[in-house]
């Protein structure tokens, strides 16, 4: 546990769909801004995911989309997640301009995501 939070940090789990979302974000940013820009943005986004899990709570409820779903915002992207007693499960990472009502937020999570060096 780090910082002032009295809530224990939770294990970060990123679903297969969220991993696919992150890969699409990277590809788009690399096309429009170059490799360095894409890598910087994804590294910052990944830190945000880790902070979300570390805090173990927070975000705004989005139960209208799916029971237990929560939302935090990172720049132009909405991070949809669920919290269990021991895990923060990232369901999707979608551009804020998207109409999310057509997206599914139900999926078994992928194995735990482990940060890797950017480069």
Chimera marker file (.cmm) of the C-alpha trace (Angstrom):
<marker_set name="trace">
<marker id="1" x="0.000" y="0.000" z="0.000" r="1" g="1" b="0" radius="0.5"/>
<marker id="2" x="1.318" y="3.431" z="-0.940" r="1" g="1" b="0" radius="0.5"/>
<marker id="3" x="0.217" y="6.955" z="-0.291" r="1" g="1" b="0" radius="0.5"/>
<marker id="4" x="-2.396" y="7.982" z="2.266" r="1" g="1" b="0" radius="0.5"/>
<marker id="5" x="-5.143" y="5.547" z="1.251" r="1" g="1" b="0" radius="0.5"/>
<marker id="6" x="-6.206" y="3.119" z="3.957" r="1" g="1" b="0" radius="0.5"/>
<marker id="7" x="-7.737" y="0.827" z="1.328" r="1" g="1" b="0" radius="0.5"/>
<marker id="8" x="-5.361" y="-1.975" z="0.258" r="1" g="1" b="0" radius="0.5"/>
<marker id="9" x="-4.153" y="-1.850" z="-3.347" r="1" g="1" b="0" radius="0.5"/>
<marker id="10" x="-5.911" y="-4.289" z="-5.635" r="1" g="1" b="0" radius="0.5"/>
<marker id="11" x="-4.442" y="-6.507" z="-8.313" r="1" g="1" b="0" radius="0.5"/>
<marker id="12" x="-4.713" y="-4.943" z="-11.797" r="1" g="1" b="0" radius="0.5"/>
<marker id="13" x="-6.418" y="-7.174" z="-14.354" r="1" g="1" b="0" radius="0.5"/>
<marker id="14" x="-6.850" y="-5.996" z="-17.958" r="1" g="1" b="0" radius="0.5"/>
<marker id="15" x="-9.424" y="-7.855" z="-20.038" r="1" g="1" b="0" radius="0.5"/>
<marker id="16" x="-8.700" y="-9.076" z="-23.548" r="1" g="1" b="0" radius="0.5"/>
<marker id="17" x="-11.029" y="-6.419" z="-24.963" r="1" g="1" b="0" radius="0.5"/>
<marker id="18" x="-9.252" y="-3.674" z="-23.020" r="1" g="1" b="0" radius="0.5"/>
<marker id="19" x="-5.897" y="-4.973" z="-24.284" r="1" g="1" b="0" radius="0.5"/>
<marker id="20" x="-7.257" y="-4.803" z="-27.809" r="1" g="1" b="0" radius="0.5"/>
<marker id="21" x="-8.493" y="-1.257" z="-27.117" r="1" g="1" b="0" radius="0.5"/>
<marker id="22" x="-4.995" y="-0.273" z="-25.913" r="1" g="1" b="0" radius="0.5"/>
<marker id="23" x="-3.402" y="-1.775" z="-29.032" r="1" g="1" b="0" radius="0.5"/>
<marker id="24" x="-5.820" y="0.200" z="-31.233" r="1" g="1" b="0" radius="0.5"/>
<marker id="25" x="-5.085" y="3.410" z="-29.322" r="1" g="1" b="0" radius="0.5"/>
<marker id="26" x="-1.360" y="2.838" z="-29.791" r="1" g="1" b="0" radius="0.5"/>
<marker id="27" x="-1.746" y="2.145" z="-33.524" r="1" g="1" b="0" radius="0.5"/>
<marker id="28" x="-3.865" y="5.264" z="-34.042" r="1" g="1" b="0" radius="0.5"/>
<marker id="29" x="-1.512" y="7.516" z="-32.075" r="1" g="1" b="0" radius="0.5"/>
<marker id="30" x="1.513" y="6.093" z="-33.855" r="1" g="1" b="0" radius="0.5"/>
<marker id="31" x="-0.108" y="6.862" z="-37.211" r="1" g="1" b="0" radius="0.5"/>
<marker id="32" x="-1.010" y="10.458" z="-36.360" r="1" g="1" b="0" radius="0.5"/>
<marker id="33" x="1.753" y="11.408" z="-33.923" r="1" g="1" b="0" radius="0.5"/>
<marker id="34" x="4.640" y="9.016" z="-34.391" r="1" g="1" b="0" radius="0.5"/>
<marker id="35" x="6.121" y="6.209" z="-32.333" r="1" g="1" b="0" radius="0.5"/>
<marker id="36" x="7.511" y="8.372" z="-29.514" r="1" g="1" b="0" radius="0.5"/>
<marker id="37" x="4.160" y="10.117" z="-28.984" r="1" g="1" b="0" radius="0.5"/>
<marker id="38" x="2.266" y="6.824" z="-28.970" r="1" g="1" b="0" radius="0.5"/>
<marker id="39" x="4.692" y="5.245" z="-26.507" r="1" g="1" b="0" radius="0.5"/>
<marker id="40" x="4.572" y="8.247" z="-24.153" r="1" g="1" b="0" radius="0.5"/>
<marker id="41" x="0.782" y="8.369" z="-24.162" r="1" g="1" b="0" radius="0.5"/>
<marker id="42" x="0.407" y="4.616" z="-23.594" r="1" g="1" b="0" radius="0.5"/>
<marker id="43" x="2.963" y="4.683" z="-20.778" r="1" g="1" b="0" radius="0.5"/>
<marker id="44" x="0.993" y="7.490" z="-19.105" r="1" g="1" b="0" radius="0.5"/>
<marker id="45" x="-2.282" y="5.650" z="-19.682" r="1" g="1" b="0" radius="0.5"/>
<marker id="46" x="-0.825" y="2.472" z="-18.175" r="1" g="1" b="0" radius="0.5"/>
<marker id="47" x="0.284" y="4.440" z="-15.099" r="1" g="1" b="0" radius="0.5"/>
<marker id="48" x="-3.298" y="5.687" z="-14.789" r="1" g="1" b="0" radius="0.5"/>
<marker id="49" x="-4.561" y="2.087" z="-14.893" r="1" g="1" b="0" radius="0.5"/>
<marker id="50" x="-2.077" y="1.144" z="-12.185" r="1" g="1" b="0" radius="0.5"/>
<marker id="51" x="-3.128" y="4.114" z="-10.010" r="1" g="1" b="0" radius="0.5"/>
<marker id="52" x="-6.778" y="3.128" z="-10.440" r="1" g="1" b="0" radius="0.5"/>
<marker id="53" x="-5.973" y="-0.376" z="-9.167" r="1" g="1" b="0" radius="0.5"/>
<marker id="54" x="-3.712" y="0.986" z="-6.435" r="1" g="1" b="0" radius="0.5"/>
<marker id="55" x="-6.483" y="3.183" z="-5.062" r="1" g="1" b="0" radius="0.5"/>
<marker id="56" x="-8.836" y="0.214" z="-5.130" r="1" g="1" b="0" radius="0.5"/>
<marker id="57" x="-11.922" y="2.384" z="-5.466" r="1" g="1" b="0" radius="0.5"/>
<marker id="58" x="-13.206" y="5.486" z="-7.154" r="1" g="1" b="0" radius="0.5"/>
<marker id="59" x="-14.572" y="6.430" z="-10.478" r="1" g="1" b="0" radius="0.5"/>
<marker id="60" x="-18.163" y="7.154" z="-11.407" r="1" g="1" b="0" radius="0.5"/>
<marker id="61" x="-20.771" y="4.391" z="-11.472" r="1" g="1" b="0" radius="0.5"/>
<marker id="62" x="-21.948" y="3.339" z="-14.935" r="1" g="1" b="0" radius="0.5"/>
<marker id="63" x="-24.501" y="0.754" z="-13.832" r="1" g="1" b="0" radius="0.5"/>
<marker id="64" x="-26.754" y="1.842" z="-16.722" r="1" g="1" b="0" radius="0.5"/>
<marker id="65" x="-24.245" y="0.175" z="-19.091" r="1" g="1" b="0" radius="0.5"/>
<marker id="66" x="-23.499" y="-2.892" z="-16.984" r="1" g="1" b="0" radius="0.5"/>
<marker id="67" x="-23.940" y="-3.820" z="-13.304" r="1" g="1" b="0" radius="0.5"/>
<marker id="68" x="-20.899" y="-2.869" z="-11.214" r="1" g="1" b="0" radius="0.5"/>
<marker id="69" x="-19.237" y="-0.934" z="-14.036" r="1" g="1" b="0" radius="0.5"/>
<marker id="70" x="-17.304" y="2.227" z="-13.106" r="1" g="1" b="0" radius="0.5"/>
<marker id="71" x="-15.564" y="4.934" z="-15.145" r="1" g="1" b="0" radius="0.5"/>
<marker id="72" x="-12.444" y="7.072" z="-14.837" r="1" g="1" b="0" radius="0.5"/>
<marker id="73" x="-11.238" y="9.444" z="-17.538" r="1" g="1" b="0" radius="0.5"/>
<marker id="74" x="-7.757" y="9.731" z="-19.021" r="1" g="1" b="0" radius="0.5"/>
<marker id="75" x="-7.502" y="12.554" z="-21.559" r="1" g="1" b="0" radius="0.5"/>
<marker id="76" x="-9.904" y="11.709" z="-24.387" r="1" g="1" b="0" radius="0.5"/>
<marker id="77" x="-10.323" y="8.110" z="-23.223" r="1" g="1" b="0" radius="0.5"/>
<marker id="78" x="-12.801" y="6.573" z="-20.818" r="1" g="1" b="0" radius="0.5"/>
<marker id="79" x="-11.551" y="3.675" z="-18.737" r="1" g="1" b="0" radius="0.5"/>
<marker id="80" x="-14.368" y="1.304" z="-17.767" r="1" g="1" b="0" radius="0.5"/>
<marker id="81" x="-13.649" y="-1.044" z="-14.876" r="1" g="1" b="0" radius="0.5"/>
<marker id="82" x="-15.060" y="-3.193" z="-12.097" r="1" g="1" b="0" radius="0.5"/>
<marker id="83" x="-13.781" y="-3.594" z="-8.564" r="1" g="1" b="0" radius="0.5"/>
<marker id="84" x="-13.811" y="-6.833" z="-6.581" r="1" g="1" b="0" radius="0.5"/>
<marker id="85" x="-12.524" y="-7.279" z="-3.025" r="1" g="1" b="0" radius="0.5"/>
<marker id="86" x="-9.033" y="-8.053" z="-4.385" r="1" g="1" b="0" radius="0.5"/>
<marker id="87" x="-8.934" y="-6.880" z="-8.024" r="1" g="1" b="0" radius="0.5"/>
<marker id="88" x="-9.542" y="-3.925" z="-10.298" r="1" g="1" b="0" radius="0.5"/>
<marker id="89" x="-10.627" y="-5.337" z="-13.660" r="1" g="1" b="0" radius="0.5"/>
<marker id="90" x="-10.280" y="-3.015" z="-16.655" r="1" g="1" b="0" radius="0.5"/>
<marker id="91" x="-13.131" y="-3.893" z="-19.020" r="1" g="1" b="0" radius="0.5"/>
<marker id="92" x="-12.618" y="-1.383" z="-21.851" r="1" g="1" b="0" radius="0.5"/>
<marker id="93" x="-10.646" y="1.754" z="-22.775" r="1" g="1" b="0" radius="0.5"/>
<marker id="94" x="-12.700" y="3.737" z="-25.293" r="1" g="1" b="0" radius="0.5"/>
<marker id="95" x="-12.510" y="7.196" z="-26.847" r="1" g="1" b="0" radius="0.5"/>
<marker id="96" x="-14.927" y="9.545" z="-25.124" r="1" g="1" b="0" radius="0.5"/>
<marker id="97" x="-16.642" y="10.389" z="-28.436" r="1" g="1" b="0" radius="0.5"/>
<marker id="98" x="-17.757" y="6.769" z="-28.919" r="1" g="1" b="0" radius="0.5"/>
<marker id="99" x="-21.364" y="5.737" z="-28.310" r="1" g="1" b="0" radius="0.5"/>
<marker id="100" x="-20.647" y="3.097" z="-25.691" r="1" g="1" b="0" radius="0.5"/>
<marker id="101" x="-24.186" y="1.708" z="-25.587" r="1" g="1" b="0" radius="0.5"/>
<marker id="102" x="-23.262" y="-0.632" z="-28.454" r="1" g="1" b="0" radius="0.5"/>
<marker id="103" x="-20.183" y="-2.067" z="-26.691" r="1" g="1" b="0" radius="0.5"/>
<marker id="104" x="-20.051" y="-5.146" z="-24.505" r="1" g="1" b="0" radius="0.5"/>
<marker id="105" x="-18.519" y="-4.868" z="-21.060" r="1" g="1" b="0" radius="0.5"/>
<marker id="106" x="-18.922" y="-8.552" z="-20.126" r="1" g="1" b="0" radius="0.5"/>
<marker id="107" x="-15.910" y="-10.767" z="-20.539" r="1" g="1" b="0" radius="0.5"/>
<marker id="108" x="-13.715" y="-13.020" z="-18.499" r="1" g="1" b="0" radius="0.5"/>
<marker id="109" x="-10.517" y="-11.099" z="-17.817" r="1" g="1" b="0" radius="0.5"/>
<marker id="110" x="-7.214" y="-12.022" z="-19.371" r="1" g="1" b="0" radius="0.5"/>
<marker id="111" x="-4.358" y="-13.133" z="-17.133" r="1" g="1" b="0" radius="0.5"/>
<marker id="112" x="-2.893" y="-10.315" z="-15.013" r="1" g="1" b="0" radius="0.5"/>
<marker id="113" x="-1.261" y="-7.527" z="-16.967" r="1" g="1" b="0" radius="0.5"/>
<marker id="114" x="2.356" y="-6.984" z="-16.099" r="1" g="1" b="0" radius="0.5"/>
<marker id="115" x="3.977" y="-3.680" z="-17.038" r="1" g="1" b="0" radius="0.5"/>
<marker id="116" x="6.752" y="-3.958" z="-19.556" r="1" g="1" b="0" radius="0.5"/>
<marker id="117" x="9.398" y="-1.397" z="-20.382" r="1" g="1" b="0" radius="0.5"/>
<marker id="118" x="8.445" y="0.956" z="-23.180" r="1" g="1" b="0" radius="0.5"/>
<marker id="119" x="10.952" y="1.056" z="-25.942" r="1" g="1" b="0" radius="0.5"/>
<link id1="1" id2="2" r="1" g="1" b="0" radius="0.2"/>
<link id1="2" id2="3" r="1" g="1" b="0" radius="0.2"/>
<link id1="3" id2="4" r="1" g="1" b="0" radius="0.2"/>
<link id1="4" id2="5" r="1" g="1" b="0" radius="0.2"/>
<link id1="5" id2="6" r="1" g="1" b="0" radius="0.2"/>
<link id1="6" id2="7" r="1" g="1" b="0" radius="0.2"/>
<link id1="7" id2="8" r="1" g="1" b="0" radius="0.2"/>
<link id1="8" id2="9" r="1" g="1" b="0" radius="0.2"/>
<link id1="9" id2="10" r="1" g="1" b="0" radius="0.2"/>
<link id1="10" id2="11" r="1" g="1" b="0" radius="0.2"/>
<link id1="11" id2="12" r="1" g="1" b="0" radius="0.2"/>
<link id1="12" id2="13" r="1" g="1" b="0" radius="0.2"/>
<link id1="13" id2="14" r="1" g="1" b="0" radius="0.2"/>
<link id1="14" id2="15" r="1" g="1" b="0" radius="0.2"/>
<link id1="15" id2="16" r="1" g="1" b="0" radius="0.2"/>
<link id1="16" id2="17" r="1" g="1" b="0" radius="0.2"/>
<link id1="17" id2="18" r="1" g="1" b="0" radius="0.2"/>
<link id1="18" id2="19" r="1" g="1" b="0" radius="0.2"/>
<link id1="19" id2="20" r="1" g="1" b="0" radius="0.2"/>
<link id1="20" id2="21" r="1" g="1" b="0" radius="0.2"/>
<link id1="21" id2="22" r="1" g="1" b="0" radius="0.2"/>
<link id1="22" id2="23" r="1" g="1" b="0" radius="0.2"/>
<link id1="23" id2="24" r="1" g="1" b="0" radius="0.2"/>
<link id1="24" id2="25" r="1" g="1" b="0" radius="0.2"/>
<link id1="25" id2="26" r="1" g="1" b="0" radius="0.2"/>
<link id1="26" id2="27" r="1" g="1" b="0" radius="0.2"/>
<link id1="27" id2="28" r="1" g="1" b="0" radius="0.2"/>
<link id1="28" id2="29" r="1" g="1" b="0" radius="0.2"/>
<link id1="29" id2="30" r="1" g="1" b="0" radius="0.2"/>
<link id1="30" id2="31" r="1" g="1" b="0" radius="0.2"/>
<link id1="31" id2="32" r="1" g="1" b="0" radius="0.2"/>
<link id1="32" id2="33" r="1" g="1" b="0" radius="0.2"/>
<link id1="33" id2="34" r="1" g="1" b="0" radius="0.2"/>
<link id1="34" id2="35" r="1" g="1" b="0" radius="0.2"/>
<link id1="35" id2="36" r="1" g="1" b="0" radius="0.2"/>
<link id1="36" id2="37" r="1" g="1" b="0" radius="0.2"/>
<link id1="37" id2="38" r="1" g="1" b="0" radius="0.2"/>
<link id1="38" id2="39" r="1" g="1" b="0" radius="0.2"/>
<link id1="39" id2="40" r="1" g="1" b="0" radius="0.2"/>
<link id1="40" id2="41" r="1" g="1" b="0" radius="0.2"/>
<link id1="41" id2="42" r="1" g="1" b="0" radius="0.2"/>
<link id1="42" id2="43" r="1" g="1" b="0" radius="0.2"/>
<link id1="43" id2="44" r="1" g="1" b="0" radius="0.2"/>
<link id1="44" id2="45" r="1" g="1" b="0" radius="0.2"/>
<link id1="45" id2="46" r="1" g="1" b="0" radius="0.2"/>
<link id1="46" id2="47" r="1" g="1" b="0" radius="0.2"/>
<link id1="47" id2="48" r="1" g="1" b="0" radius="0.2"/>
<link id1="48" id2="49" r="1" g="1" b="0" radius="0.2"/>
<link id1="49" id2="50" r="1" g="1" b="0" radius="0.2"/>
<link id1="50" id2="51" r="1" g="1" b="0" radius="0.2"/>
<link id1="51" id2="52" r="1" g="1" b="0" radius="0.2"/>
<link id1="52" id2="53" r="1" g="1" b="0" radius="0.2"/>
<link id1="53" id2="54" r="1" g="1" b="0" radius="0.2"/>
<link id1="54" id2="55" r="1" g="1" b="0" radius="0.2"/>
<link id1="55" id2="56" r="1" g="1" b="0" radius="0.2"/>
<link id1="56" id2="57" r="1" g="1" b="0" radius="0.2"/>
<link id1="57" id2="58" r="1" g="1" b="0" radius="0.2"/>
<link id1="58" id2="59" r="1" g="1" b="0" radius="0.2"/>
<link id1="59" id2="60" r="1" g="1" b="0" radius="0.2"/>
<link id1="60" id2="61" r="1" g="1" b="0" radius="0.2"/>
<link id1="61" id2="62" r="1" g="1" b="0" radius="0.2"/>
<link id1="62" id2="63" r="1" g="1" b="0" radius="0.2"/>
<link id1="63" id2="64" r="1" g="1" b="0" radius="0.2"/>
<link id1="64" id2="65" r="1" g="1" b="0" radius="0.2"/>
<link id1="65" id2="66" r="1" g="1" b="0" radius="0.2"/>
<link id1="66" id2="67" r="1" g="1" b="0" radius="0.2"/>
<link id1="67" id2="68" r="1" g="1" b="0" radius="0.2"/>
<link id1="68" id2="69" r="1" g="1" b="0" radius="0.2"/>
<link id1="69" id2="70" r="1" g="1" b="0" radius="0.2"/>
<link id1="70" id2="71" r="1" g="1" b="0" radius="0.2"/>
<link id1="71" id2="72" r="1" g="1" b="0" radius="0.2"/>
<link id1="72" id2="73" r="1" g="1" b="0" radius="0.2"/>
<link id1="73" id2="74" r="1" g="1" b="0" radius="0.2"/>
<link id1="74" id2="75" r="1" g="1" b="0" radius="0.2"/>
<link id1="75" id2="76" r="1" g="1" b="0" radius="0.2"/>
<link id1="76" id2="77" r="1" g="1" b="0" radius="0.2"/>
<link id1="77" id2="78" r="1" g="1" b="0" radius="0.2"/>
<link id1="78" id2="79" r="1" g="1" b="0" radius="0.2"/>
<link id1="79" id2="80" r="1" g="1" b="0" radius="0.2"/>
<link id1="80" id2="81" r="1" g="1" b="0" radius="0.2"/>
<link id1="81" id2="82" r="1" g="1" b="0" radius="0.2"/>
<link id1="82" id2="83" r="1" g="1" b="0" radius="0.2"/>
<link id1="83" id2="84" r="1" g="1" b="0" radius="0.2"/>
<link id1="84" id2="85" r="1" g="1" b="0" radius="0.2"/>
<link id1="85" id2="86" r="1" g="1" b="0" radius="0.2"/>
<link id1="86" id2="87" r="1" g="1" b="0" radius="0.2"/>
<link id1="87" id2="88" r="1" g="1" b="0" radius="0.2"/>
<link id1="88" id2="89" r="1" g="1" b="0" radius="0.2"/>
<link id1="89" id2="90" r="1" g="1" b="0" radius="0.2"/>
<link id1="90" id2="91" r="1" g="1" b="0" radius="0.2"/>
<link id1="91" id2="92" r="1" g="1" b="0" radius="0.2"/>
<link id1="92" id2="93" r="1" g="1" b="0" radius="0.2"/>
<link id1="93" id2="94" r="1" g="1" b="0" radius="0.2"/>
<link id1="94" id2="95" r="1" g="1" b="0" radius="0.2"/>
<link id1="95" id2="96" r="1" g="1" b="0" radius="0.2"/>
<link id1="96" id2="97" r="1" g="1" b="0" radius="0.2"/>
<link id1="97" id2="98" r="1" g="1" b="0" radius="0.2"/>
<link id1="98" id2="99" r="1" g="1" b="0" radius="0.2"/>
<link id1="99" id2="100" r="1" g="1" b="0" radius="0.2"/>
<link id1="100" id2="101" r="1" g="1" b="0" radius="0.2"/>
<link id1="101" id2="102" r="1" g="1" b="0" radius="0.2"/>
<link id1="102" id2="103" r="1" g="1" b="0" radius="0.2"/>
<link id1="103" id2="104" r="1" g="1" b="0" radius="0.2"/>
<link id1="104" id2="105" r="1" g="1" b="0" radius="0.2"/>
<link id1="105" id2="106" r="1" g="1" b="0" radius="0.2"/>
<link id1="106" id2="107" r="1" g="1" b="0" radius="0.2"/>
<link id1="107" id2="108" r="1" g="1" b="0" radius="0.2"/>
<link id1="108" id2="109" r="1" g="1" b="0" radius="0.2"/>
<link id1="109" id2="110" r="1" g="1" b="0" radius="0.2"/>
<link id1="110" id2="111" r="1" g="1" b="0" radius="0.2"/>
<link id1="111" id2="112" r="1" g="1" b="0" radius="0.2"/>
<link id1="112" id2="113" r="1" g="1" b="0" radius="0.2"/>
<link id1="113" id2="114" r="1" g="1" b="0" radius="0.2"/>
<link id1="114" id2="115" r="1" g="1" b="0" radius="0.2"/>
<link id1="115" id2="116" r="1" g="1" b="0" radius="0.2"/>
<link id1="116" id2="117" r="1" g="1" b="0" radius="0.2"/>
<link id1="117" id2="118" r="1" g="1" b="0" radius="0.2"/>
<link id1="118" id2="119" r="1" g="1" b="0" radius="0.2"/>
</marker_set>
